[in-house]
């Protein structure tokens, strides 16, 4: 998977390392590049799991998929943060929120 997409994974690895240091400012770029990486990861995960299902090991496919993603996370620990949307403004619902003190 990595050898077939070496440039994409190299670029994402550099971005991933920068993202560790500055999550707030790089979230948009991380999401954009991470989306392409996730497409490649899902494609290879599908190839791996579909072969095990064809081989009669369908009850093990869920575990295989989880192990595959765990291996991805060992190399890219923040991969699960791809797609997070960060909003800087407080929502309208919470802006007028206050708690009144109860007198006993």
Beta strands, then each sheet from edge to edge (+ up, - down):
end
